Amino acid sequence: MIVIKDLLVFSQETLLFFIESLLLKEKNVFLLGGKTNYERSIFLQVLANLYQKFAGHVIIDEIIIERYSSRDFCKKIQYADQHGVLFSNMTIWGQFTYILSEYQIDFDIITNIINYHFEKVGLLETLPYYPSELSSSQKIIISVMQKIIIEPKYLLLDNPTEFLNRDEKMMLLYYLLDFKKKGNTLIINSDDEQLKSYFYEKEIILL
Amino acid sequence: MIADTFSLFLQYRRMLFEGIGNTFYLFFSIIYLSLCIGFVLFFMKHFLFKDSFILFLLNGLTYFTRSLPPYVYIVFITFYFFPANDFYNMMAIGVYALSILHGCTLSYDIKIAFFEIPLNQWILGKILGIQRAKFYFKIIIPQVIFRLVPRFFLCCKEILKNISLLSICGIPEFTNKICCLVSLSKRSYFLFLFTVLFYGFFSFVIDFFLQLVERKILFKIQNNDKR
């Protein structure tokens, strides 16, 4: 157990409620509300325990969160934002095979997994290309797929549909629905009304 | 006149080609040594001795070598710092001196190429749980090489020019064995013309390859940094 002391200005009640509600898997999609967009995104990053530079802000309360080893942690929680970040020196195919080989999956199974996921989203053609040769919307969708392909339990999304067209938005939402149906939880921060109407189940308001 | 120059070329062709061979040998040996020294210096400055007194000494060494003109630096090293009586020893010390000089400039270029990599690449590797050593070799170092190549080709041009300064050490570059004849012959302009053409052609070759590489690499870098 590790105690995280330095946190941003969120009340203890909201965080405890959030952590308790994660254990209830009846409703798997949580939408963040309240506060500004910036603070909501920081909340997600602190949850994902990735951006350690935010430690050192205002100390409020001690929150106890279970700490896992780095690989197990990555299997539990993944974070994806609206920028569509990919490894710039590898093709899309190369990146996905490299990531899946890190998790000790056989090569034959890797090819099947990649083809299955890309067919769902309709981006099979983008596999042999480098990230610099793709459009920004394709990169955003592929970066979300990069995190989903590891099969985490909790997926934190920060404005995923901000820069997408209507058709691409629907593609991504269908893909996220499939992810949700497998019993995983989604924690989303967005101002998109279409996404809210599609996914709305439970809202968490930050005070 | 053309016939005279051609006859002179035929007369001294063996010595001229020997000189070209020496130049290529020195060029590639200095490039290899300077690359090694550059990477070692970068590693020592930014990882090993990050917050120590040795960093102060290393920074002083690089500042000293980069601030002096190469002529003065080579004379200082070969005649005062490591004096040698033999021609070949002088030449070798001159090669090491030049490789240290260009290694210091390359360490700075490597630093720029390393820290130009956007922060999101490091964060993505951490998010996905990739092992650190594999992450460096598969993702970071190829991107460093991509960004280093244009600067490296410019360094090669400087090395080519500075090789001529090694003639100070005692062995003339490719006026090898005919240095005394140059002063006596009436057609001495021919040899200087040959040197000018040789350097011009070789630097053109480097520029040609540099442009080919820049078109492919910088296009990728510019598109990756845009959002």
Boltz contact constraints between the chains, C-beta under 6 A:
constraints:
  - contact:
      token1: [A, 70]
      token2: [B, 129]
      max_distance: 6.0
  - contact:
      token1: [A, 71]
      token2: [B, 129]
      max_distance: 6.0
  - contact:
      token1: [A, 74]
      token2: [B, 129]
      max_distance: 6.0
  - contact:
      token1: [A, 79]
      token2: [B, 127]
      max_distance: 6.0
  - contact:
      token1: [A, 85]
      token2: [B, 120]
      max_distance: 6.0
  - contact:
      token1: [A, 85]
      token2: [B, 124]
      max_distance: 6.0
  - contact:
      token1: [A, 87]
      token2: [B, 139]
      max_distance: 6.0
  - contact:
      token1: [A, 88]
      token2: [B, 224]
      max_distance: 6.0
  - contact:
      token1: [A, 89]
      token2: [B, 142]
      max_distance: 6.0
  - contact:
      token1: [A, 89]
      token2: [B, 143]
      max_distance: 6.0
  - contact:
      token1: [A, 99]
      token2: [B, 128]
      max_distance: 6.0
  - contact:
      token1: [A, 102]
      token2: [B, 130]
      max_distance: 6.0
  - contact:
      token1: [A, 132]
      token2: [B, 220]
      max_distance: 6.0
  - contact:
      token1: [A, 132]
      token2: [B, 223]
      max_distance: 6.0
  - contact:
      token1: [A, 132]
      token2: [B, 224]
      max_distance: 6.0
